[in-house]
Amino acid sequence: MASRFELRTFRQVLPFFVAALRVRGQVRRADGAIGVALVAHPLRREFYTLSAWRDRAAIDAMITIEPHRSVMTGFRDHTADASFTFWTIPSFERPTWTDAHRRLEVARGRGSR
């Protein structure tokens, strides 16, 4: 799965980054997580995640517990845009940022399908 978040103001960039690092740590320990990466573009107020999971049920279980649940609700009003994309690949492949960005653009209605 991949995600993109754009914050409304610069004031929220540092708090969001700190919260995103907490969630990244949660993902790294989550049952079913294979790997996770976070990229921040603070001057654009943008954050990207790319993660690999055993299955969708593992993702669904992780997002309902802390700290993810509080981060998700706490920053909802501070988010100008959020995009998510999910896809399946064979276990011998690894997701790439190139593929993730392409899929996120499609999810945002800005890319070719």
Contacts in CASP RR format, 6 or more apart in sequence:
PFRMAT RR
TARGET T0000
AUTHOR 0000-0000-0000
METHOD contacts of the structure
MODEL  1
MASRFELRTFRQVLPFFVAALRVRGQVRRADGAIGVALVAHPLRREFYTL
SAWRDRAAIDAMITIEPHRSVMTGFRDHTADASFTFWTIPSFERPTWTDA
HRRLEVARGRGSR
1 49 0 8 1.000
1 50 0 8 1.000
1 51 0 8 1.000
1 53 0 8 1.000
1 59 0 8 1.000
1 84 0 8 1.000
1 85 0 8 1.000
1 86 0 8 1.000
1 87 0 8 1.000
2 48 0 8 1.000
2 49 0 8 1.000
2 50 0 8 1.000
2 51 0 8 1.000
2 84 0 8 1.000
2 85 0 8 1.000
2 95 0 8 1.000
2 100 0 8 1.000
2 101 0 8 1.000
2 103 0 8 1.000
2 104 0 8 1.000
3 48 0 8 1.000
3 49 0 8 1.000
3 82 0 8 1.000
3 83 0 8 1.000
3 84 0 8 1.000
3 85 0 8 1.000
3 104 0 8 1.000
4 46 0 8 1.000
4 47 0 8 1.000
4 48 0 8 1.000
4 81 0 8 1.000
4 82 0 8 1.000
4 83 0 8 1.000
4 104 0 8 1.000
4 108 0 8 1.000
5 16 0 8 1.000
5 46 0 8 1.000
5 47 0 8 1.000
5 48 0 8 1.000
5 75 0 8 1.000
5 79 0 8 1.000
5 81 0 8 1.000
5 82 0 8 1.000
6 44 0 8 1.000
6 45 0 8 1.000
6 46 0 8 1.000
6 79 0 8 1.000
6 80 0 8 1.000
6 81 0 8 1.000
6 82 0 8 1.000
7 13 0 8 1.000
7 16 0 8 1.000
7 45 0 8 1.000
7 46 0 8 1.000
7 47 0 8 1.000
7 75 0 8 1.000
7 78 0 8 1.000
7 79 0 8 1.000
7 80 0 8 1.000
8 45 0 8 1.000
8 78 0 8 1.000
8 79 0 8 1.000
8 80 0 8 1.000
9 45 0 8 1.000
9 78 0 8 1.000
10 42 0 8 1.000
10 45 0 8 1.000
12 45 0 8 1.000
12 75 0 8 1.000
12 78 0 8 1.000
13 42 0 8 1.000
13 45 0 8 1.000
14 42 0 8 1.000
16 47 0 8 1.000
16 75 0 8 1.000
16 78 0 8 1.000
17 40 0 8 1.000
17 42 0 8 1.000
17 47 0 8 1.000
19 67 0 8 1.000
19 71 0 8 1.000
19 75 0 8 1.000
20 38 0 8 1.000
20 40 0 8 1.000
20 47 0 8 1.000
20 49 0 8 1.000
20 71 0 8 1.000
21 38 0 8 1.000
22 67 0 8 1.000
22 71 0 8 1.000
23 67 0 8 1.000
23 68 0 8 1.000
23 71 0 8 1.000
24 36 0 8 1.000
24 38 0 8 1.000
24 49 0 8 1.000
25 36 0 8 1.000
26 62 0 8 1.000
26 65 0 8 1.000
26 66 0 8 1.000
26 67 0 8 1.000
26 68 0 8 1.000
27 33 0 8 1.000
27 35 0 8 1.000
27 36 0 8 1.000
27 51 0 8 1.000
27 62 0 8 1.000
28 35 0 8 1.000
28 36 0 8 1.000
30 58 0 8 1.000
30 61 0 8 1.000
30 62 0 8 1.000
31 58 0 8 1.000
31 61 0 8 1.000
32 53 0 8 1.000
32 54 0 8 1.000
32 55 0 8 1.000
32 58 0 8 1.000
33 51 0 8 1.000
33 52 0 8 1.000
33 53 0 8 1.000
33 54 0 8 1.000
33 58 0 8 1.000
33 62 0 8 1.000
34 51 0 8 1.000
34 52 0 8 1.000
34 53 0 8 1.000
34 54 0 8 1.000
35 51 0 8 1.000
35 52 0 8 1.000
36 49 0 8 1.000
36 50 0 8 1.000
36 51 0 8 1.000
36 52 0 8 1.000
37 49 0 8 1.000
37 50 0 8 1.000
37 51 0 8 1.000
37 97 0 8 1.000
38 47 0 8 1.000
38 48 0 8 1.000
38 49 0 8 1.000
39 47 0 8 1.000
39 48 0 8 1.000
39 49 0 8 1.000
39 50 0 8 1.000
39 97 0 8 1.000
40 46 0 8 1.000
40 47 0 8 1.000
40 48 0 8 1.000
41 47 0 8 1.000
41 48 0 8 1.000
45 80 0 8 1.000
48 97 0 8 1.000
48 100 0 8 1.000
48 101 0 8 1.000
48 104 0 8 1.000
50 95 0 8 1.000
50 97 0 8 1.000
50 100 0 8 1.000
51 59 0 8 1.000
52 94 0 8 1.000
52 95 0 8 1.000
53 59 0 8 1.000
56 86 0 8 1.000
59 86 0 8 1.000
62 68 0 8 1.000
63 69 0 8 1.000
63 72 0 8 1.000
81 108 0 8 1.000
83 104 0 8 1.000
83 107 0 8 1.000
83 108 0 8 1.000
84 107 0 8 1.000
85 100 0 8 1.000
85 103 0 8 1.000
85 104 0 8 1.000
85 106 0 8 1.000
85 107 0 8 1.000
87 95 0 8 1.000
87 103 0 8 1.000
89 95 0 8 1.000
102 111 0 8 1.000
105 111 0 8 1.000
106 112 0 8 1.000
106 113 0 8 1.000
END
